[in-house]
Amino acid sequence: MTKHKKNKTYPSNTHKNSEKTAVKAKKHLGQHFLKDENIAKKIGDTLTLNGYQNVIEIGPGMGVLTKYVLQKEVNLIAMDLDTESIEYLNTNFRLEYSKIIKGDNSFKVLEADFLKFDLDTLFVNEQFAITGNFPYNISSQIVFKTLEHRDRIPEFTGMFQKEVAQRICEKEGSKAYGILSVLTQAFYDAEYLFTVPPGVFNPPPKVDSGVLRLIRKEEYTLSCNEKLFFTVVKTAFGQRRKTLRNSLKTLNLSEEIKSMDIFNKRPEQLSVNSFIELSTIIEKSRR
């Protein structure tokens, strides 16, 4: 970690919370540090924490969002891959915000790659929410991993590239509607909350950002074969311009099945429930 003198001039891609220490945003980690306190508070307020108090924050950086999450009754694990951010959170941040880390709350800082980390070792057998200002380059992968652990993650909030956030929340009939939309909305109620302009970040990204919230459905077990459902959705959108009759050829469907009206449609025309119905039809045909 580079130590800066008190009067050192900070480069434009450095986020400064004190005169003594700064964390430099790293392009290869997709870091854009949020510097607007009002927006950080708004993101923190998106967490409902209905019946649970465990939270994982992904990519906390220097803790601009972290301190607002800690104002709630939470057990927070701040997970970051950046050693410099981890050092800052364990020193300057803890010292500055020690007064809000109190009562029964717990605050842990974990240097780890969320995509590779075994989530079953955290909050063992308990429910937990996920939040964060997510690195754009891995945001979709974060959602897919959340879906894999949906039985333990009842809530997910945070900031994405605006286009990705809108895609996740999009409904059928739109060109933006796709794999992320269907798979996420099969298990979660997705809500696009608000847009964030580039100027509130350091360094500013080239695109707008969007904040969303996912609340797991009360019934999040599908009425069809879930593995087949994932396969059908991904295969269909793999050739989204074609009708399902053509895009699903690799599934070796019978001519009788392919003659059904639903196979005349393109994947973007099908709702989540229609994809569940389609998966059920294919499953029955294979018995």
Residue, then its C-alpha position, 0 to 999 in steps of 0.5 A: m500500500t502506498k503511503h501519502k504525505k499530508n499535503k500530497t496532491y492526489p491523482s484524479n482517480t483517487h478517492k480521498n476520505s482523509e488527508k493521510t490515506a487514500v485508495k486508488a481506483k484500479k481499472h482492472l478491478g472495475q472500480h469507480f468510487l461513489k463520492d455522493e453521500n446522499i446516493a450512498k444513503k439511498i442505496g443503504d435504505t434500499l435494504t428492507l432486512n425483513g426477518y434477517q439481519n445478515v448482509i454481505e456488501i460486495g466491493p465496499g471500497m472505502g466504505v461510503l455505502t458501508k457506513y449507511v448499512l452499519q446504521k441498521e441492525v445488521n451483521l455485515i461482512a464487507m468483501d473486497l478483492d482489493t488489498e488496499s481497500i481492505e487495509y483502509l477499512n480495517t484502519n481508518f474506516r474502523l477508527e472513524y466509524s467505530k461509534i456506529i458499530k455497536g450493540d449486537n451488530s458485527f462488522k467483518v472485513l473479508e479480502a476475497d473474490f465473491l465469485k470464487f468464495d464458498l458462501d456456505t461458510l458465511f452466516v452458516n445456515e442463516q439467511f443473508a442479503i447482498t448489497g453493493n456498488f458492483p464492479y461493472n465487469i462482473s455484475s452479471q456473474i454476481v447475479f448468477k451466483t446469487l441465483e445459485h444460492r437463492d435458498r439463502i438470499p432473500e434480498f439483493t440490492g445495489m448498483f449496476q451499469k444502468e443498461v444491465a439493471q434495466r435488463i434484469c428488471e425488463k419484461e417480455g416484449s422488449k429487446a432488452y429482455g433476455i436470459l438475465s431477465v427471465l432467470t432472475q424474475a423466475f425467483y425474485d420480484a425485480e424493481y428498478l429504483f433510480t438512475v445515478p449519473p457518472g459525475v458522482f463517481n471518482p473516476p466517473p464511468k462513461v455510462d449511467s448507473g442504475v440501482l435495483r432491488l430483488i426480493r425473493k418470491e414466497e414460492y421460489t421453487l419452480s413447478c418444472n424441472e429447474k435444470l431444464f428450465f435454465t437450459v431452455v432459457k439459455t438455449a432459446f436466447g442463444q439465437r434470440r432472432k429465431t423462433l423457438r422451433n429453430s432455436l431449440k433444435t439442439l434439444n431434439l424435440s419431436e415434430e409433434i411438440k414443435s408443431m405447438d403454437i408456442f414454438n412459433k414465437r421468439p424467446e423475447q415474446l415469452s413471459v417467465n411463466s410461459f418459459i416455465e410452461l414450455s419447460t414443462i411441455i418439453e419435460k413431459s415429452r421426454r417421459 
